[in-house]
Amino acid sequence: MILSIKTDQNNPILRQKAKEVKEINAEIKQLALDMVKTLKANNGLGLAAPQVGQSLRLITVKPEPDKEALVLINPRIKKASRKKTIIEEGCLSLPNTFRPVERPEKITLEALDINNHPVKMKVKGLLARTIQHEIDHLDGLLIVDKKQ
């Protein structure tokens, strides 16, 4: 099912810290699959559960246009590079809004996958940026909150 994306930056669910996923059950798996479909339908790079009205620490990201989306549950950035870059970002929750955002170029991430297996990844470039953007959503932050 394609989910509706919240597009009001003052929506309370977009402004609160999302709750940890306690159990990866059938409901969470279905939400993740629906988020992947929604991401594809909107040609996005990433989507966080709060953007579809669920206050849960769950994101999905596209590593590359022709690759399958990754589902990351309870993601945590464990390490970030000192080297940062500024790139203009957009957001599915803020249509037609673009902001230059400074972020670390590389991150080390820990999360769970959809089958409750631990995931540890070192990522850089656009994927690192996308994951950081989506984790911001889990913490109630939007690109309009980033200093320019």
Residue frames relative to the residue before (quaternion, step in Angstrom):
aa qw qx qy qz dx dy dz
M 1.0000 0.0000 0.0000 0.0000 0.00 0.00 0.00
I 0.3747 -0.6911 0.5712 0.2361 3.57 -1.05 0.82
L 0.2761 -0.7840 0.5409 0.1282 3.57 -0.76 1.09
S 0.5010 -0.6318 0.5057 0.3067 3.53 -1.25 0.51
I 0.2906 -0.7623 0.5570 0.1554 3.57 -0.87 1.01
K 0.4253 -0.6945 0.5268 0.2434 3.56 -0.93 0.99
T 0.0748 -0.8398 0.5377 -0.0022 3.59 -0.67 1.11
D 0.5547 0.5582 -0.4205 0.4516 3.60 1.20 0.34
Q 0.3769 -0.7708 0.4639 0.2206 3.58 -0.39 1.21
N 0.6657 0.4765 -0.3091 0.4840 3.60 1.23 -0.24
N 0.3762 0.7191 -0.4970 0.3071 3.59 1.27 0.12
P 0.5143 -0.6865 0.4138 0.3048 3.62 -0.68 1.07
I 0.6478 0.5372 -0.3391 0.4205 3.62 0.96 -0.76
L 0.6550 0.4932 -0.3092 0.4818 3.59 1.17 -0.56
R 0.7199 0.4588 -0.2258 0.4694 3.58 1.25 -0.41
Q 0.6695 0.4791 -0.3131 0.4735 3.61 1.22 0.07
K 0.5558 -0.5770 0.4749 0.3642 3.53 -1.27 0.43
A 0.4034 -0.7358 0.4964 0.2222 3.57 -0.74 1.10
K 0.5074 -0.6613 0.4751 0.2821 3.55 -1.20 0.64
E 0.5592 -0.5818 0.4734 0.3531 3.56 -1.17 0.64
V 0.4150 -0.6443 0.5732 0.2899 3.55 -1.18 0.61
K 0.2890 -0.7970 0.5117 0.1394 3.58 -0.55 1.20
E 0.8002 0.0481 0.0218 0.5975 3.57 1.07 -0.82
I 0.2901 -0.7345 0.5854 0.1833 3.56 -0.91 0.92
N 0.0647 0.8131 -0.5639 0.1291 3.51 0.01 1.41
A 0.7656 -0.3615 0.2571 0.4659 3.59 -1.31 -0.10
E 0.6348 0.5398 -0.3280 0.4450 3.60 1.03 -0.76
I 0.6602 0.4890 -0.2987 0.4856 3.60 0.96 -0.87
K 0.6449 0.5201 -0.3224 0.4579 3.60 0.95 -0.86
Q 0.6618 0.4955 -0.3111 0.4688 3.59 0.97 -0.83
L 0.6145 0.5317 -0.3422 0.4719 3.58 1.02 -0.78
A 0.6540 0.5143 -0.3135 0.4576 3.60 0.90 -0.91
L 0.6696 0.4909 -0.3018 0.4686 3.61 0.89 -0.89
D 0.6473 0.5033 -0.3138 0.4788 3.59 1.01 -0.80
M 0.6338 0.5217 -0.3318 0.4648 3.59 1.06 -0.71
V 0.6178 0.5277 -0.3431 0.4713 3.61 1.03 -0.74
K 0.6560 0.5025 -0.3080 0.4715 3.60 0.93 -0.88
T 0.6539 0.5162 -0.2995 0.4650 3.57 0.98 -0.89
L 0.6260 0.5381 -0.3233 0.4627 3.57 1.01 -0.84
K 0.6726 0.4909 -0.2881 0.4729 3.58 0.89 -0.97
A 0.6705 0.5210 -0.3004 0.4345 3.59 0.88 -0.96
N 0.7441 0.3816 -0.2053 0.5085 3.58 1.15 -0.62
N 0.4010 -0.7437 0.4469 0.2939 3.58 1.33 0.16
G 0.3484 0.7544 -0.4837 0.2749 3.56 0.99 0.84
L 0.4751 -0.6443 0.5183 0.3010 3.53 -1.36 0.19
G 0.8080 -0.0076 0.0333 0.5882 3.56 1.14 -0.60
L 0.0572 -0.7754 0.6287 0.0149 3.53 -1.27 0.50
A 0.1842 -0.7720 0.6023 0.0853 3.56 -0.98 0.92
A 0.6464 -0.5630 0.3601 0.3681 3.56 -1.09 0.75
P 0.6357 0.5245 -0.3696 0.4293 3.68 0.87 -0.69
Q 0.6059 0.5726 -0.3591 0.4197 3.60 1.12 -0.57
V 0.7343 0.3299 -0.2195 0.5512 3.59 1.23 -0.38
G 0.6878 -0.5520 0.2607 0.3929 3.55 1.17 0.68
Q 0.6296 0.5146 -0.3450 0.4688 3.60 1.23 0.27
S 0.2683 -0.7779 0.5491 0.1464 3.58 -0.57 1.14
L 0.3896 0.6903 -0.4973 0.3527 3.54 0.46 1.32
R 0.4608 -0.6790 0.5016 0.2739 3.58 -1.11 0.71
L 0.3785 0.6794 -0.5105 0.3668 3.52 0.34 1.36
I 0.0215 0.7906 -0.6112 0.0309 3.57 -0.89 0.97
T 0.1345 -0.7357 0.6491 0.1391 3.51 -1.33 0.30
V 0.0400 -0.8048 0.5912 -0.0327 3.55 -0.95 0.95
K 0.3509 -0.7009 0.5804 0.2206 3.55 -1.20 0.65
P 0.3404 -0.7558 0.5152 0.2179 3.61 -0.55 1.08
E 0.7619 -0.0581 0.0583 0.6425 3.57 1.16 -0.73
P 0.6739 -0.5306 0.3159 0.4057 3.61 -1.10 0.57
D 0.7683 0.3640 -0.2054 0.4848 3.61 0.94 -0.79
K 0.5892 0.5643 -0.3717 0.4431 3.61 1.26 0.14
E 0.5790 -0.5681 0.4541 0.3685 3.52 -1.27 0.44
A 0.5425 -0.6162 0.4622 0.3352 3.55 -1.15 0.63
L 0.3564 -0.6978 0.5822 0.2172 3.54 -1.22 0.65
V 0.2117 -0.7312 0.6317 0.1466 3.55 -1.12 0.71
L 0.0328 -0.7979 0.6011 -0.0304 3.57 -0.75 1.10
I 0.1328 -0.8057 0.5768 0.0231 3.54 -0.63 1.19
N 0.8369 0.0189 -0.0879 0.5400 3.57 -0.90 1.04
P 0.1329 0.8302 -0.5329 0.0952 3.61 0.86 0.90
R 0.0559 -0.7748 0.6297 0.0107 3.54 -1.16 0.77
I 0.3193 -0.7055 0.5969 0.2099 3.53 -0.98 0.86
K 0.2223 -0.8083 0.5376 0.0900 3.55 -0.59 1.20
K 0.7908 0.0187 0.0215 0.6115 3.56 1.14 -0.65
A 0.0607 -0.7801 0.6219 0.0303 3.58 -1.11 0.70
S 0.5142 -0.6507 0.4636 0.3117 3.56 -1.03 0.78
R 0.5309 -0.6102 0.4784 0.3420 3.53 -1.22 0.49
K 0.6290 0.5308 -0.3326 0.4605 3.55 1.12 -0.71
K 0.0636 -0.8033 0.5919 -0.0147 3.54 -0.82 1.09
T 0.1570 -0.7559 0.6251 0.1151 3.52 -1.30 0.42
I 0.3024 -0.7139 0.5999 0.1975 3.52 -1.26 0.51
I 0.0824 0.7702 -0.6237 0.1053 3.56 -0.76 1.12
E 0.5035 -0.6366 0.4925 0.3140 3.55 -1.12 0.71
E 0.1117 -0.7967 0.5935 0.0234 3.56 -0.88 1.03
G 0.2040 -0.7232 0.6452 0.1378 3.48 -1.31 0.56
C 0.1958 -0.7798 0.5860 0.1008 3.56 -1.28 0.13
L 0.5053 -0.6596 0.4655 0.3048 3.57 -0.95 0.88
S 0.6686 0.4903 -0.3024 0.4702 3.61 1.15 -0.52
L 0.7450 0.2857 -0.1843 0.5739 3.60 1.27 -0.23
P 0.1374 -0.8342 0.5274 0.0843 3.61 0.46 1.17
N 0.8542 0.1263 -0.1314 0.4870 3.54 -1.10 0.87
T 0.5736 0.5319 -0.4043 0.4740 3.58 1.16 0.57
F 0.0175 0.7913 -0.6084 0.0572 3.54 -0.79 1.06
R 0.0177 -0.8000 0.5988 -0.0342 3.56 -0.96 0.92
P 0.4264 -0.6432 0.5526 0.3147 3.59 -1.10 0.61
V 0.0317 -0.8055 0.5909 -0.0314 3.56 -0.79 1.06
E 0.2935 -0.7431 0.5780 0.1664 3.56 -0.94 0.95
R 0.0953 0.7878 -0.6005 0.0987 3.56 -0.86 1.03
P 0.5924 -0.5347 0.4492 0.4018 3.58 -1.23 0.39
E 0.5072 -0.6723 0.4566 0.2869 3.58 -1.06 0.79
K 0.7962 0.1601 -0.0613 0.5803 3.59 1.07 -0.75
I 0.0324 -0.7826 0.6213 0.0216 3.55 -1.18 0.68
T 0.2453 -0.6819 0.6561 0.2105 3.50 -1.36 0.34
L 0.1145 -0.8264 0.5504 -0.0313 3.52 -0.74 1.17
E 0.0890 -0.7466 0.6535 0.0869 3.53 -1.20 0.63
A 0.1207 0.7716 -0.6127 0.1212 3.56 -1.06 0.84
L 0.4075 -0.6235 0.5731 0.3418 3.52 -1.35 -0.32
D 0.3652 -0.6962 0.5566 0.2687 3.57 -1.13 0.56
I 0.7476 -0.4222 0.2763 0.4318 3.58 -1.31 0.07
N 0.7017 0.4271 -0.2592 0.5080 3.61 1.25 -0.39
N 0.5558 -0.6516 0.3544 0.3754 3.57 1.30 0.47
H 0.4556 0.6542 -0.4738 0.3743 3.60 1.14 0.57
P 0.4887 -0.6538 0.4796 0.3220 3.60 -0.98 0.75
V 0.1371 -0.7640 0.6286 0.0487 3.52 -1.12 0.83
K 0.0067 0.7533 -0.6576 -0.0053 3.56 -0.99 0.86
M 0.0148 0.8188 -0.5690 0.0749 3.56 -0.67 1.12
K 0.1819 -0.6961 0.6769 0.1555 3.49 -1.27 0.62
V 0.0412 0.8168 -0.5705 0.0749 3.56 -0.59 1.14
K 0.1199 -0.7832 0.6075 0.0569 3.53 -1.23 0.53
G 0.7746 0.3948 -0.2531 0.4243 3.51 -1.36 0.04
L 0.8531 -0.1432 0.1125 0.4889 3.54 -1.15 -0.76
L 0.6451 0.5145 -0.3386 0.4522 3.61 0.95 -0.75
A 0.6316 0.5163 -0.3335 0.4726 3.61 0.97 -0.79
R 0.6468 0.5180 -0.3075 0.4678 3.58 0.96 -0.90
T 0.6661 0.5076 -0.3062 0.4527 3.59 0.88 -0.95
I 0.6541 0.5042 -0.3191 0.4650 3.60 0.90 -0.87
Q 0.6527 0.5055 -0.3207 0.4644 3.61 0.93 -0.84
H 0.6182 0.5417 -0.3322 0.4626 3.60 1.02 -0.83
E 0.7010 0.4662 -0.2762 0.4636 3.59 0.86 -0.97
I 0.6301 0.5068 -0.3450 0.4766 3.62 1.03 -0.67
D 0.5602 0.5701 -0.3886 0.4584 3.60 1.12 -0.56
H 0.6324 0.5271 -0.3343 0.4587 3.60 0.96 -0.84
L 0.6497 0.5212 -0.3211 0.4508 3.60 0.99 -0.78
D 0.7139 0.4119 -0.2352 0.5152 3.55 1.24 -0.48
G 0.5864 -0.6240 0.3519 0.3780 3.59 1.26 0.29
L 0.5619 0.6051 -0.3836 0.4133 3.60 1.21 0.41
L 0.1581 -0.7652 0.6187 0.0815 3.55 -1.12 0.77
I 0.6632 -0.5107 0.3502 0.4204 3.60 -1.20 0.35
V 0.6142 0.5536 -0.3568 0.4346 3.60 1.09 -0.52
D 0.6207 0.5392 -0.3324 0.4621 3.59 1.29 -0.27
K 0.5769 0.6008 -0.3711 0.4106 3.58 1.24 -0.37
K 0.4722 -0.6671 0.4861 0.3093 3.56 -0.95 0.84
Q 0.3409 -0.7613 0.5250 0.1691 3.54 -1.08 0.76
